[in-house]
Amino acid sequence: MKKLYVCILILVGVIASVSAETRLSTRLFTTSRCFDLIASLQYFDKIKDLPQFTHLAMDSAFIRQLRHVNDNVTASKLCNLYSTFGGDKDNTDKCVTFFREMVSNDSITHTDADWIKSIIGLQPELASCLARLNDTGYSDYWDNEVKPLLDRYINSYPVSDEMLDDIHDAMTEFSGPEILPPTHSNIYILNIDNAFNLSDESFCCTPLLLDPELEKKFRLDFLKVYTHENLHRLSISEELMRRLDLLMSDDFYRENEIKAKSYNEGRNEAFVVAAEVFISHKIGRRDIKSVYDEFNEYVEGSLVLAPIIYVHLHKKRRDESLNDFILRLFDNGTIEAGQIEAEYYKAMLQIKTGKQ
């Protein structure tokens, strides 16, 4: 989910105090020692003056390798590669081994993705820098200094277990024959200053975004984001994706799909946005204005299938998967090339006037 796109650019170092009386269930957020180790390459300036790392800051060979890495790749790309190929999230020794052995990992080396190939080219420097940080005691530093800080943010974020249970109950009912596990924590809170998505639709973000005041300022709501990310686990068939490809013959859809792709969005993202908005509205976490604004503003309103799907979701059968429901909309002509613009504006008017 890329809903953090604006806040990354203008984060400020304001940390508001939050009532300790409200706590966040650990089902919502999690941490990763290894993601933080990987990100520490980009954020080495944050730790370079700490006693255990000062000798690295004075080591010209280490700094030369570190600069070469940081000049050519971001922490987000490195964490994405690590997550994509199943790296252990909490054992830093295994993390170092992963990068040492990545050139002999056929799954990695046989990829056609240019961004992965560029990381492979950095393997010697990457493995060396991560090994040096790990040998210096990064894991102990994380346990003693980073984890307690992250936990304070996580534990003080104002959401109740009851609220989270309501979301999971609604998602379970919505999923129909697909059974979503009752818990799935996929929002990684890291010791970083920005936020980025992972290829499995989870994401990593700074603890500053658990500040309720910043959340209001940037119109972020992690419970909605959490719902969205969990709904990405619902399966989408090749047949449905083929139907989407055929829609590219529709001028209105194609124009907006190109815009969505400029945000790294598009394709089946509209399905998930529609589902999240439907569930959040149903359980009272969105009013009708929020529903309309989401479809109108998210990635410039380019996910034009989302409101069309949304206004029909009340017709989804309890024993029907989201995939089969959307296929039914294709089959009955609700979603059809040549009709997308008309259906979109009809759906948006229906939402705006509340006549559903």
PEPE-V575834 format. One record per residue. N is the residue number from 1. RES is the residue in three letters. NEAR is the number of other ideal C-beta (glycine too) atoms within 8 Angstrom. Layout:
BEGIN
[[N,RES,NEAR] [N,RES,NEAR]]
END
This chain:
BEGIN
[[1,MET,10] [2,LYS,9] [3,LYS,8] [4,LEU,12] [5,TYR,7] [6,VAL,7] [7,CYS,12] [8,ILE,10] [9,LEU,5] [10,ILE,6] [11,LEU,12] [12,VAL,6] [13,GLY,5] [14,VAL,8] [15,ILE,6] [16,ALA,8] [17,SER,4] [18,VAL,10] [19,SER,7] [20,ALA,7] [21,GLU,4] [22,THR,11] [23,ARG,9] [24,LEU,12] [25,SER,8] [26,THR,8] [27,ARG,8] [28,LEU,13] [29,PHE,13] [30,THR,9] [31,THR,12] [32,SER,11] [33,ARG,14] [34,CYS,15] [35,PHE,13] [36,ASP,14] [37,LEU,15] [38,ILE,13] [39,ALA,15] [40,SER,13] [41,LEU,15] [42,GLN,9] [43,TYR,12] [44,PHE,12] [45,ASP,5] [46,LYS,7] [47,ILE,10] [48,LYS,10] [49,ASP,6] [50,LEU,8] [51,PRO,4] [52,GLN,7] [53,PHE,14] [54,THR,10] [55,HIS,7] [56,LEU,13] [57,ALA,10] [58,MET,6] [59,ASP,9] [60,SER,6] [61,ALA,6] [62,PHE,11] [63,ILE,10] [64,ARG,8] [65,GLN,11] [66,LEU,12] [67,ARG,8] [68,HIS,10] [69,VAL,13] [70,ASN,9] [71,ASP,5] [72,ASN,7] [73,VAL,9] [74,THR,7] [75,ALA,12] [76,SER,9] [77,LYS,10] [78,LEU,14] [79,CYS,14] [80,ASN,12] [81,LEU,11] [82,TYR,13] [83,SER,12] [84,THR,9] [85,PHE,11] [86,GLY,4] [87,GLY,10] [88,ASP,8] [89,LYS,7] [90,ASP,7] [91,ASN,8] [92,THR,13] [93,ASP,7] [94,LYS,10] [95,CYS,16] [96,VAL,12] [97,THR,8] [98,PHE,12] [99,PHE,11] [100,ARG,8] [101,GLU,8] [102,MET,14] [103,VAL,8] [104,SER,6] [105,ASN,9] [106,ASP,6] [107,SER,7] [108,ILE,12] [109,THR,10] [110,HIS,5] [111,THR,8] [112,ASP,3] [113,ALA,6] [114,ASP,6] [115,TRP,7] [116,ILE,10] [117,LYS,9] [118,SER,10] [119,ILE,14] [120,ILE,11] [121,GLY,6] [122,LEU,12] [123,GLN,11] [124,PRO,6] [125,GLU,11] [126,LEU,13] [127,ALA,12] [128,SER,10] [129,CYS,13] [130,LEU,14] [131,ALA,10] [132,ARG,11] [133,LEU,13] [134,ASN,13] [135,ASP,6] [136,THR,10] [137,GLY,7] [138,TYR,11] [139,SER,10] [140,ASP,7] [141,TYR,13] [142,TRP,14] [143,ASP,9] [144,ASN,7] [145,GLU,8] [146,VAL,10] [147,LYS,11] [148,PRO,8] [149,LEU,10] [150,LEU,13] [151,ASP,9] [152,ARG,8] [153,TYR,11] [154,ILE,14] [155,ASN,9] [156,SER,13] [157,TYR,15] [158,PRO,8] [159,VAL,11] [160,SER,7] [161,ASP,7] [162,GLU,6] [163,MET,9] [164,LEU,13] [165,ASP,8] [166,ASP,9] [167,ILE,14] [168,HIS,11] [169,ASP,8] [170,ALA,11] [171,MET,13] [172,THR,10] [173,GLU,7] [174,PHE,12] [175,SER,12] [176,GLY,11] [177,PRO,7] [178,GLU,9] [179,ILE,6] [180,LEU,12] [181,PRO,5] [182,PRO,5] [183,THR,6] [184,HIS,8] [185,SER,9] [186,ASN,11] [187,ILE,14] [188,TYR,14] [189,ILE,14] [190,LEU,14] [191,ASN,12] [192,ILE,13] [193,ASP,6] [194,ASN,8] [195,ALA,11] [196,PHE,14] [197,ASN,11] [198,LEU,13] [199,SER,7] [200,ASP,7] [201,GLU,11] [202,SER,11] [203,PHE,14] [204,CYS,15] [205,CYS,14] [206,THR,11] [207,PRO,12] [208,LEU,12] [209,LEU,15] [210,LEU,13] [211,ASP,11] [212,PRO,10] [213,GLU,8] [214,LEU,15] [215,GLU,12] [216,LYS,7] [217,LYS,6] [218,PHE,9] [219,ARG,5] [220,LEU,11] [221,ASP,8] [222,PHE,14] [223,LEU,12] [224,LYS,11] [225,VAL,12] [226,TYR,11] [227,THR,13] [228,HIS,13] [229,GLU,13] [230,ASN,11] [231,LEU,14] [232,HIS,9] [233,ARG,8] [234,LEU,13] [235,SER,7] [236,ILE,8] [237,SER,8] [238,GLU,5] [239,GLU,7] [240,LEU,13] [241,MET,11] [242,ARG,8] [243,ARG,11] [244,LEU,10] [245,ASP,7] [246,LEU,8] [247,LEU,13] [248,MET,9] [249,SER,7] [250,ASP,12] [251,ASP,6] [252,PHE,10] [253,TYR,13] [254,ARG,11] [255,GLU,8] [256,ASN,12] [257,GLU,13] [258,ILE,8] [259,LYS,11] [260,ALA,13] [261,LYS,9] [262,SER,6] [263,TYR,12] [264,ASN,6] [265,GLU,11] [266,GLY,10] [267,ARG,8] [268,ASN,9] [269,GLU,10] [270,ALA,13] [271,PHE,13] [272,VAL,13] [273,VAL,14] [274,ALA,14] [275,ALA,14] [276,GLU,12] [277,VAL,14] [278,PHE,11] [279,ILE,14] [280,SER,12] [281,HIS,13] [282,LYS,7] [283,ILE,9] [284,GLY,5] [285,ARG,9] [286,ARG,11] [287,ASP,6] [288,ILE,9] [289,LYS,6] [290,SER,10] [291,VAL,13] [292,TYR,11] [293,ASP,8] [294,GLU,11] [295,PHE,16] [296,ASN,8] [297,GLU,7] [298,TYR,10] [299,VAL,10] [300,GLU,7] [301,GLY,10] [302,SER,12] [303,LEU,15] [304,VAL,14] [305,LEU,13] [306,ALA,13] [307,PRO,13] [308,ILE,15] [309,ILE,15] [310,TYR,14] [311,VAL,10] [312,HIS,10] [313,LEU,11] [314,HIS,5] [315,LYS,6] [316,LYS,11] [317,ARG,7] [318,ARG,6] [319,ASP,5] [320,GLU,11] [321,SER,11] [322,LEU,15] [323,ASN,11] [324,ASP,8] [325,PHE,13] [326,ILE,12] [327,LEU,12] [328,ARG,9] [329,LEU,12] [330,PHE,11] [331,ASP,6] [332,ASN,6] [333,GLY,6] [334,THR,9] [335,ILE,14] [336,GLU,8] [337,ALA,9] [338,GLY,6] [339,GLN,10] [340,ILE,16] [341,GLU,10] [342,ALA,7] [343,GLU,11] [344,TYR,13] [345,TYR,8] [346,LYS,8] [347,ALA,12] [348,MET,12] [349,LEU,8] [350,GLN,10] [351,ILE,15] [352,LYS,7] [353,THR,6] [354,GLY,6] [355,LYS,4] [356,GLN,6]]
END
